Amino acid sequence: MRGGVRGSQGRPGGVFAPFGRNARARAKARPRPERDTGADTGGQTTGTDATAAVDVAQATAGTGAATRTRSGVGARRVAAFASVPVLLCLAWALFLVLPFGSGEAVLRIERGLTSSEIGKILAKQGLVRSQVAFEAAARLAGVQDRLKAGTYRLSSRMGTFGILRALAEGRVERVRFTVPEGYNLAEIASLLDGKGLASRERFLALTRGEVQGFRVEAGGKEFSGNLEGYLFPDTYEIESGVSEETIIATMVRRFAEVVLPEFARDDVADAAKALGLHGVVTIASMVEREARIPEDRPLVAAVFYNRLKRRMPLQSCATVQYALGTWKERLSYDDLKVDSPYNTYLVAGLPPGPISSPGLSSIRAALHPAEVDYLYFAADEHGGHIFSRTFREHQRALTLLRRQDKVGVR
């Protein structure tokens, strides 16, 4: 049929009729409407033009939506692909700074080292995985210029930031040791050497004045030469790995802190003031080795002062022991003949210097001796003493002590 609507087999007509050849011909024959708003239409597009506009708009919108969808998917794919290296870098950075293994070491960080140099030391010891990562972490934490010198006990289990915190806060390794009252330089040196805190030979060379120029300033005084008696017996806490010089200076300064105020008191005995600090410390060191019971110490000190006043030999067994260089339970008569300026059986007056490190109790006894006229004392087996005014009384005391020793009296 001519002029009728054709089927859907691709021939003109159907739903596509408005855009066919007949539609174009009819459109040319009809007069074009005015382009102003128009009173009849109310300014709205009508008819086939409106339909065409809607179709075009929908087609355009569909194309734009498809384009945007494809663009969004592509952008997400690019972003995901680009984030992979970033994530890998972050994972690697964490791997470099996180705790690992079980490595541990005691290290001395010297003053003036940079964070890069410290990182190199730590990496070499296996405490951090990377020197560069350590330095970067130090800068990230803002502590690259605040890492403190000292000796540290560090572990790889602390991680890079844990080690940085320890170094920035100065959490150095510290060691405690106790010097008993009455120890002499040789005994102190052996004690420190046994704990791995000092070289015995180096310590003795410094404290015996064998290292030229070594001195300690403390309490407004200078301590140098033979320092026997001036290393105060006490419990100390020091930084692990410090030098022998530092340990000695610490002990001498403790002596000055404790003893000098005692020596400066107004009630110090005139005899002690006359001897001066060195003489007082010498007597105190003898009292420390002779008297075990605190109550006996002022009495033993009084005996020494009384004998000095009468120009009698002090006859202290403790000084003979020091001269021998070894400590015996009992001295023989041959021991009393040892040739030494410290043998107060043969040499009158005080020995050249202290024979041990006296504690505060013995120093106070030397500064405040008892007001008695004893000239002799004899030690019993309990650590106490029998004091005598005359040699005859002293002989009787010795006889009594020998008798007690033979029958096992304790």
VMD Tcl script that draws the C-alpha trace (Angstrom):
set ca {
  {0.00 0.00 0.00}
  {1.31 3.34 -1.01}
  {1.28 6.08 1.56}
  {0.53 3.68 4.45}
  {2.73 2.93 7.41}
  {5.35 0.34 6.58}
  {6.42 -2.49 8.83}
  {9.48 -2.87 10.98}
  {11.67 -4.52 8.32}
  {13.81 -1.41 7.89}
  {11.44 0.34 5.48}
  {10.39 3.98 5.99}
  {7.70 4.43 8.57}
  {7.13 3.14 12.07}
  {8.67 4.89 14.98}
  {11.41 6.42 12.85}
  {8.79 8.14 10.53}
  {9.34 11.67 11.89}
  {13.03 11.49 10.73}
  {12.15 9.92 7.18}
  {12.15 11.52 3.72}
  {8.41 12.27 3.82}
  {8.81 14.03 7.13}
  {11.55 16.20 5.69}
  {9.38 17.02 2.67}
  {6.42 17.95 4.84}
  {8.62 20.03 7.02}
  {9.76 22.04 4.03}
  {6.15 22.60 2.90}
  {4.95 23.84 6.26}
  {5.68 27.38 7.27}
  {8.33 27.73 10.04}
  {6.94 29.05 13.36}
  {8.17 32.35 14.71}
  {11.18 32.10 17.03}
  {9.79 34.37 19.68}
  {8.09 32.95 22.70}
  {4.63 32.92 20.96}
  {1.39 33.52 22.70}
  {-0.26 30.31 21.56}
  {2.48 27.92 22.80}
  {3.43 29.79 25.92}
  {7.09 29.82 24.86}
  {7.35 26.01 24.74}
  {8.60 23.84 21.85}
  {5.93 21.53 20.50}
  {5.43 18.87 17.91}
  {8.15 17.03 16.14}
  {10.85 19.57 17.08}
  {10.28 18.87 20.77}
  {10.38 15.17 20.19}
  {13.63 15.48 18.27}
  {15.14 17.66 20.98}
  {14.23 15.14 23.64}
  {15.71 12.28 21.63}
  {18.93 14.19 21.00}
  {19.21 15.18 24.64}
  {18.69 11.61 25.77}
  {21.21 10.33 23.28}
  {23.73 12.97 24.38}
  {23.10 12.23 28.05}
  {23.56 8.51 27.46}
  {26.79 9.07 25.65}
  {28.08 11.40 28.37}
  {27.13 8.94 31.11}
  {28.90 6.12 29.31}
  {31.95 8.31 28.81}
  {31.98 9.29 32.47}
  {31.61 5.67 33.54}
  {34.49 4.61 31.37}
  {36.60 7.55 32.62}
  {35.83 6.74 36.30}
  {36.76 3.10 35.89}
  {39.96 4.05 34.12}
  {40.88 6.59 36.80}
  {40.35 4.05 39.54}
  {42.48 1.54 37.72}
  {45.27 4.07 37.29}
  {45.06 5.11 40.96}
  {45.13 1.49 42.11}
  {48.08 0.75 39.88}
  {49.95 3.87 41.06}
  {49.34 3.08 44.76}
  {51.10 -0.29 44.57}
  {54.67 1.18 44.61}
  {53.66 3.53 47.44}
  {52.36 0.65 49.54}
  {55.45 -1.38 48.78}
  {57.68 1.52 49.87}
  {55.71 1.95 53.09}
  {55.94 -1.77 53.82}
  {59.69 -1.72 53.19}
  {60.13 1.32 55.44}
  {58.26 -0.42 58.23}
  {60.35 -3.53 57.71}
  {63.52 -1.47 58.18}
  {62.49 0.15 61.47}
  {60.40 -2.51 63.23}
  {61.90 -4.74 65.99}
  {63.57 -7.91 64.80}
  {65.81 -10.76 65.92}
  {67.44 -11.01 69.33}
  {70.72 -9.13 68.90}
  {72.02 -7.28 71.96}
  {75.14 -5.26 72.66}
  {76.63 -2.76 75.08}
  {77.88 0.18 73.05}
  {79.77 3.34 73.88}
  {78.40 6.33 71.95}
  {81.07 9.00 71.95}
  {80.29 12.69 72.23}
  {79.93 14.55 68.93}
  {78.83 11.63 66.74}
  {76.14 12.42 64.15}
  {72.97 10.39 63.76}
  {74.42 8.97 60.54}
  {77.60 7.84 62.31}
  {75.58 6.34 65.16}
  {73.39 4.55 62.63}
  {76.49 3.07 61.01}
  {77.67 1.72 64.37}
  {74.26 0.25 65.14}
  {73.94 -1.35 61.72}
  {77.40 -2.88 62.04}
  {76.38 -4.41 65.38}
  {73.18 -5.79 63.86}
  {70.93 -3.65 66.07}
  {69.22 -1.83 63.18}
  {68.67 -3.03 59.62}
  {69.74 0.15 57.85}
  {71.96 3.12 58.64}
  {69.98 5.28 56.20}
  {66.65 4.24 57.73}
  {67.98 5.05 61.20}
  {69.08 8.52 60.13}
  {65.74 9.13 58.34}
  {63.81 7.99 61.42}
  {65.91 10.31 63.62}
  {65.04 13.25 61.37}
  {61.39 12.25 61.24}
  {61.28 12.14 65.05}
  {63.22 15.42 65.30}
  {65.95 13.96 67.53}
  {68.88 13.86 65.09}
  {70.71 16.52 67.14}
  {69.63 15.26 70.58}
  {71.25 11.83 70.77}
  {73.31 11.70 73.97}
  {76.75 10.22 74.47}
  {77.20 7.35 76.89}
  {77.25 3.60 77.25}
  {74.01 1.85 76.34}
  {72.68 -1.69 76.43}
  {70.66 -1.94 73.22}
  {68.74 -4.70 71.51}
  {67.38 -5.20 68.00}
  {64.09 -6.10 69.69}
  {63.74 -2.43 70.66}
  {63.29 -1.42 67.03}
  {64.72 1.74 65.48}
  {62.37 4.12 67.28}
  {62.93 2.37 70.62}
  {66.69 2.79 70.23}
  {66.22 6.42 69.22}
  {64.15 7.05 72.33}
  {66.81 5.48 74.56}
  {69.56 7.59 72.98}
  {67.53 10.81 73.05}
  {66.57 10.33 76.70}
  {70.10 9.28 77.69}
  {69.04 5.96 79.23}
  {72.62 4.78 79.68}
  {73.61 1.43 81.15}
  {74.45 1.83 84.84}
  {76.31 -0.50 87.17}
  {76.33 -0.61 90.97}
  {79.28 -1.66 93.10}
  {80.13 -1.41 96.77}
  {83.55 -0.71 98.26}
  {83.65 -2.08 101.83}
  {85.11 0.02 104.63}
  {88.77 -0.77 105.20}
  {89.62 -1.81 101.63}
  {92.95 -0.54 100.36}
  {93.81 0.47 96.80}
  {94.90 -3.02 95.77}
  {91.67 -4.53 97.06}
  {89.53 -1.89 95.38}
  {91.40 -2.41 92.10}
  {90.81 -6.18 92.28}
  {87.13 -5.62 93.07}
  {86.58 -3.39 90.05}
  {88.64 -5.60 87.77}
  {86.63 -8.63 88.84}
  {83.40 -6.85 87.90}
  {84.80 -5.80 84.53}
  {84.59 -2.12 85.44}
  {88.28 -1.24 85.35}
  {91.74 -2.52 84.57}
  {93.51 -3.38 87.81}
  {96.88 -2.24 86.50}
  {95.56 1.04 85.12}
  {93.57 1.75 88.28}
  {96.60 1.20 90.54}
  {98.88 3.26 88.31}
  {96.47 6.20 88.55}
  {95.77 5.96 92.29}
  {99.41 5.44 93.25}
  {100.54 8.57 91.44}
  {102.34 6.74 88.65}
  {100.49 8.59 85.88}
  {101.92 12.07 85.61}
  {99.41 14.90 85.61}
  {96.47 12.95 86.98}
  {94.64 14.87 89.69}
  {91.12 15.33 91.00}
  {89.58 18.66 92.01}
  {87.03 18.25 94.78}
  {85.74 20.39 97.63}
  {88.11 23.21 96.78}
  {91.12 20.90 97.13}
  {93.36 19.08 94.72}
  {93.95 15.38 95.26}
  {96.92 13.84 93.47}
  {99.77 11.40 93.98}
  {99.06 8.45 96.25}
  {95.28 8.41 96.85}
  {95.27 5.64 99.45}
  {92.59 6.50 102.00}
  {90.85 9.07 99.79}
  {88.59 6.71 97.83}
  {85.57 6.77 100.07}
  {84.01 3.36 100.81}
  {80.41 3.45 99.67}
  {77.92 2.04 97.17}
  {78.27 3.66 93.77}
  {76.19 3.65 90.62}
  {78.19 4.55 87.56}
  {77.72 4.49 83.85}
  {78.96 1.25 82.36}
  {82.12 1.63 80.33}
  {83.43 4.83 81.90}
  {87.17 5.24 82.34}
  {89.23 4.45 85.43}
  {89.81 8.18 85.80}
  {86.07 8.79 86.05}
  {85.60 6.07 88.68}
  {88.46 7.39 90.79}
  {87.21 10.98 90.51}
  {83.73 9.87 91.59}
  {85.09 8.19 94.73}
  {87.40 11.08 95.62}
  {84.56 13.57 95.24}
  {82.44 11.43 97.51}
  {85.25 11.57 100.09}
  {85.32 15.36 99.85}
  {81.54 15.54 100.13}
  {81.43 13.42 103.31}
  {84.71 14.06 105.11}
  {85.57 17.72 104.53}
  {82.46 19.03 106.36}
  {83.32 16.74 109.30}
  {86.88 18.06 109.41}
  {85.62 21.68 109.32}
  {83.47 21.35 112.45}
  {84.31 23.51 115.48}
  {84.32 20.61 117.96}
  {87.14 18.67 116.27}
  {89.81 17.69 118.80}
  {92.87 19.94 118.95}
  {95.15 16.97 118.38}
  {93.27 16.15 115.18}
  {93.49 19.74 113.97}
  {97.22 19.68 114.64}
  {97.66 16.61 112.44}
  {95.71 18.09 109.53}
  {93.53 16.21 107.09}
  {96.20 13.77 105.92}
  {97.17 12.83 109.47}
  {93.54 12.38 110.52}
  {92.78 10.13 107.54}
  {95.93 8.12 108.32}
  {94.83 7.50 111.92}
  {91.27 6.77 110.76}
  {92.61 4.16 108.32}
  {94.48 2.42 111.15}
  {91.42 2.54 113.39}
  {89.37 1.01 110.55}
  {91.68 -1.99 110.31}
  {92.16 -2.46 114.06}
  {88.64 -2.02 115.44}
  {85.66 -4.08 114.37}
  {83.25 -2.83 117.02}
  {82.11 0.79 116.50}
  {82.19 1.54 120.24}
  {85.91 0.67 120.35}
  {86.95 3.06 117.58}
  {87.20 6.30 119.63}
  {89.21 4.35 122.25}
  {91.63 2.93 119.65}
  {92.03 6.42 118.18}
  {92.77 7.77 121.69}
  {95.56 5.18 122.15}
  {97.23 6.34 118.94}
  {96.99 10.01 119.88}
  {98.30 9.32 123.39}
  {101.29 7.38 122.05}
  {102.06 10.11 119.53}
  {101.98 12.66 122.32}
  {104.51 10.61 124.32}
  {106.60 9.91 121.21}
  {106.00 6.19 121.55}
  {105.93 3.87 118.51}
  {102.35 3.25 117.48}
  {102.98 -0.51 117.11}
  {99.93 -1.09 114.98}
  {99.73 -4.60 113.56}
  {97.58 -3.23 110.75}
  {100.48 -1.13 109.45}
  {102.74 -4.20 109.41}
  {100.11 -6.09 107.43}
  {100.05 -3.24 104.92}
  {103.85 -3.28 104.71}
  {103.79 -7.02 104.01}
  {101.23 -6.56 101.27}
  {99.14 -9.44 102.58}
  {96.79 -9.94 105.49}
  {97.47 -12.67 108.03}
  {95.43 -13.99 110.92}
  {98.51 -13.78 113.12}
  {101.81 -11.98 112.69}
  {105.09 -13.64 113.53}
  {108.03 -11.92 115.24}
  {109.83 -11.98 111.92}
  {106.90 -10.12 110.35}
  {107.35 -7.35 112.90}
  {110.86 -6.79 111.55}
  {109.81 -6.05 107.95}
  {111.77 -3.13 106.53}
  {109.17 -0.55 105.55}
  {108.28 3.02 106.47}
  {104.82 1.61 107.24}
  {106.18 -0.69 109.99}
  {105.17 1.30 113.06}
  {106.94 -1.20 115.31}
  {110.25 0.07 113.97}
  {109.44 3.59 112.76}
  {108.20 6.19 115.21}
  {105.29 8.47 114.44}
  {102.63 8.10 111.80}
  {103.22 6.03 108.67}
  {103.67 7.97 105.40}
  {99.94 7.86 104.73}
  {96.69 5.96 105.13}
  {96.68 2.17 104.89}
  {93.03 1.73 103.87}
  {89.85 3.58 103.00}
  {88.25 4.46 106.36}
  {84.51 4.74 106.75}
  {82.74 7.68 108.34}
  {82.64 6.03 111.77}
  {86.41 5.66 111.88}
  {86.94 9.17 110.55}
  {84.72 10.58 113.27}
  {86.68 8.54 115.84}
  {89.90 10.10 114.56}
  {88.36 13.57 114.72}
  {86.84 13.01 118.17}
  {88.98 10.51 120.11}
  {87.82 9.38 123.54}
  {89.18 11.34 126.49}
  {91.06 8.45 128.11}
  {94.69 7.77 129.07}
  {95.00 4.31 127.53}
  {98.29 3.48 125.86}
  {97.68 -0.18 124.88}
  {94.99 -2.39 123.45}
  {94.80 -6.10 122.74}
  {92.27 -7.67 120.39}
  {90.16 -10.56 121.55}
  {88.60 -13.27 119.39}
  {85.25 -11.47 119.26}
  {86.59 -8.37 117.51}
  {86.65 -6.38 120.74}
  {89.63 -5.06 122.70}
  {91.03 -4.94 126.20}
  {92.48 -1.47 126.88}
  {95.32 -0.83 129.33}
  {97.08 2.21 130.81}
  {100.40 0.57 131.60}
  {102.58 -2.10 130.01}
  {102.05 -4.39 133.03}
  {98.26 -4.22 132.57}
  {98.78 -4.92 128.92}
  {100.84 -8.03 129.68}
  {98.13 -9.37 131.96}
  {95.56 -8.76 129.22}
  {97.68 -10.67 126.70}
  {98.11 -13.59 129.15}
  {94.36 -13.73 129.67}
  {93.70 -13.73 125.93}
  {96.23 -16.53 125.31}
  {94.68 -18.62 128.06}
  {91.24 -18.13 126.57}
  {92.55 -19.04 123.14}
  {94.11 -22.29 124.45}
  {90.90 -23.47 126.14}
  {88.80 -22.45 123.17}
  {86.98 -19.57 124.80}
  {85.18 -17.52 122.17}
}
mol new
graphics top color blue
foreach p $ca { graphics top sphere $p radius 0.5 }
foreach p [lrange $ca 0 end-1] q [lrange $ca 1 end] { graphics top cylinder $p $q radius 0.2 }
display resetview
